[in-house]
Amino acid sequence: MDRLLIDDGAYFSPVEPTVDLPDPIVVEGILHARGCPWPRPHVVTTTGSTNADALESLKSGADTGLCVVAGEQTAGRGRRGRSWVSDPGAGLWSSTVVRGYPRPARLPLLASLAVVDAAVQIGGPVVQVKWPNDVLADDGRKLAGILVEVAAREPGVGSTDSAVDGSGVGAVVGIGINMDHAEESLPAPGATSWRIAHSVVPNRSTLLAELLVALNKRLTTEWSRSLADYRRWCCTLGTGVVIDLPGGDHIEGRALDVDDEGHLLVDDGESLRTIVAGDVVHATIRT
């Protein structure tokens, strides 16, 4: 398939009309009706990685709200260098540019709340958040994952975003939601899909629009309010946990709270530990 050059200099494959993907015109209409100033998303049939594509657009000067959506990723990325399985048509895989946000480390938590907000808005499945940003269905299985990647703008490339804080740093918020998988086709143990959790799969255009509206609101909402919401939706708090740290060590204890930056506070029996990064296993459900 030929590829098209869009206005920010990145190349994408055009959408085939027979593929069940969000309609960018419909999404744009919903965004404007809901007061979200973000542009029409770039919707493609297949790509290597929506995060990689959005990062290229970010480095070329794209402003906050530019979103790349694909029906398939052939080289999808997850946290800590893992791959993300993105079967054709089975999920909603999107990556959105965020420029000028003063605390990029907060973005994963805000993105997880945006998924919760969108599910609530359209009457979707009951969901909760596992620290830091996995979105789980009510049965504890993973419905959606988030990968935030930060990059500096290329030297000499400008941006029209008036909110730039002067640092030139922007980020891409990647959100992958399992949508149509049946039990036998789930991408990994412990995963689930919207169809399994709720039986009814929403219109892709509606879900994407509500997700972007929610993300925009979270970016512009006072952090203290979002932090309070995070504490309410985070199912990790109050549970026994095993945390696999990036260096290979692990911590066992009880997750008590998150601090003012969203770092996890764990009582390991000897002291209160502040966890900035790591993979959490809820000890009560560990297999």
N, C-alpha and C positions, 0 to 999 in steps of 0.2 A: 504494500500500500504506500502511495506517495505521502510525504510529510509536508506540513504547511508551516511557514514561518509566521508566528504571531507577533504582535506589535512590540513586545519587549525583547525580541531577539531569540527566543527559545523555539525549538522545533517540536511539534506534536503531530501524531497521526489523527486525521479527522475522524469523526464519529460516523459509523455506519448506521443508517436509519433503522435497520432491523434489530439492533442490539437494545436490550432493555437497560437503558442508562438514564440518568437525569437529563431532562430537557433544559439546556442552559437558558433559553428564553423564558421558560416558565419560572425557573429558579430566580432569575433576575427580577421578574415581575413581583414575586413574593417578597424578595428582599426589599424592593422599593416600597411596597405596600406596608411593610413592617417597620419602615424607617431605617433600614440598614443601608448605608451608603456604598457598600462594597460592589465591585463590578461583576458582570456576568462571568460565571465560572468557565474554565476551559475543560470541556468534557471529551475524553478520548476513549477509543475502544480498547487499546492496549498500549502499555509502555513498560520500560524497565522498572522504574520506581517513580511514583508521584513525588516523593520527597526530593529525589535527585533533580527532577524537572523543575520543581518549585524553587529549589536552591539556586539553580542556574538563572531563573527569572529574578530571584532576589539579588543575586550578584550583578545582574544587568540593570538594576534600578527599580524593579517592580515594587509597588507600594502595598501597604497592608490591605488584605482582603483578596488579593489575587489567589484563586484556588484552582488547583489541577485535580481532576477526578478521572479515574480510569475504571473500566470494566474488568481489566486484568493487569496484574503486575508480574513481569517475568523475573524480576530481581528485587522483590519487595524487601524492605529492611525493618528490623525490629530493634528493641533495646539491646545494648551491650553486644552489638555486632551480629545478632541473630538474624536469620532470614524470616520473612513474613510470608506465609502461604496465601496467595491471592488468586484463587481459582476463577476462571472466566465467568463473569456474571453472578458469582455467588455472594458478593459483598459490595459494600460501598467504601471505596478506597479513595481518600482525599488528602490533599496537603495544601495548607493555606499559609501565605506569607504574612508575617507579623513584624512590622518595622517600628523601632523606637519605643518598644515597651521597656520600662526602666528596670524591671527585675525578671529577666528571661527564665530564671530558675523556677519561677512561679507558674510558668506557662503549662507544664504538664498537668498540674492540679486543676488549673482553670479549664483546660481542654476536657478533662474527665468530667467536670461539672457541666460543661456544655453538652456532652452526650446525655447526661442525666436530664438536663433541662429539655432537650429535644424529645427524649422518650416520654417525659411527662406531658409535654405540650401536645403531642399527637396521640396520646393514649396508648403508648407502647407498653412493653413489658416492665415489670418492677425491676429496677436495677440498683446497684450499689457500687461503691468504689473500694477496691483493695489498694492500699498504699503502695506506690505513690499514685498510679494512674490507670491501673487495669479496671475496666468496667465489667462487672459480673452480673449475671442474671440472679434471680432470687434463689436459685438452687446452688449458688456458689461457683458456677462454671463461667468461663471467660467469654464475654460477648463482644468486647471491643478492646483494642489496644491502641496506645498512643506513643509516638516517637517525635520528640522535639529536637531539632538540630539547629545550632546557631552558627552563623557565618558573618564575616565582615563584607561590606560592600567593596567591590573592586575599585581601586584607586581611579579617580577621575570620573566615575559614573555617578550622576546625580539622581535625586529622587524628588518628586513633587510633594511628598508627604510632609505636611507642616508639623507633624508630631515628632519628627526625628529629634532625638535628644543630643545630637552632636557627636555621638560615638561612632556612627556609621554601622552599628551592629544591628542585624536583623535575625529573625528566626523563621523556621518553617515548622508548622504544627501538623504532623501527620496523624490522621485518625483512620483506623481500619475497623469496620463493623461487619461482623459475619451476619449475612442476611438470609440466604436461601438454602444453606446447607441442611441436608437430612442427617440423621444420626450416623449413618454409615459413611458419610462423606466429610465429616468434620476434619479440620486441618491438623488437630493435635489433641492428645488426651487432655481432658479438663476443659475443653472448649464447648461452646454451644452456639446457637444462631438465633436470630430474631424469630424465624419461623418455628423453631423448636420451643422457644421460651414463651411465645405469644400466639402462635398458630397463624396469625395474619401478618403478612409482610406489607409495610406501607409503600406508597408510591415513592419512588426514588427521588423525584424532584421535590416533593414535599419534605421528605426527611432531610435532604441536603440543605434545602433552604432554611429549615428550622435549626439545623446544626450550625449553620453560618450565622444566623440571627443570634443564637444563644452564645456563640463564641464572641461575637462582637460585643454583646451586652456584658459578658464576663470581663472582657478587656477594659471596659469603661466603667465597671462597677467598683466601688470602694473595696479594697482588698480585705478589710476586716469583715465585711459582709460575706464575701466568698469563702473566707476562711471558716466562718461560722457554719456556712452551708456544707463545706467540706467535712467538718467534724460530724455533722448530722448524717451525711451519706456514707462516711467511711466505715466499712464493716470490720476493718482491722483493729480499730480502737477497742480496748477492753478484752482482747483475745490473747491467748498464748501464741507466740510466733517463733519461727526459726528464720533468721535473716542471713542469706548468703551474700557476703560482702564482695565488692569488685576484686579484691586481692586474693580471694580464695578462702578467707576465714569465715566463720559464721558465729552468730550470736543467738542465744536462746533466752527468752524472757517473756514479759507481758507488755504489750503495747498499751501505753497509758493515754497518750495524747499526741498532738502535733504542736510544734512551737509556732511562733509568729511568722516563720517563713515556710511552714509546712513540713519541716523535718520531723521524722518520727522519734518520739521519746519512748524508750524501752527500759523497763526495770529488769535487769539481768540477775537480780537477787543480791547484788553487791553494790550497785550504783545505778544512777539514771544515765543511760547512754543516749546520745543524740545521733540519729542515723540520717546521713545526708543522701546516701545512695545505697541501693541493694535490692535483692529480690526477696520478697516476703513469702513465706509459706505459713498459712494459719495452722498452727500445731494441732488444733483440734480436728482438722480435716486432712492432715498429711497422710499420703498413701505410701 
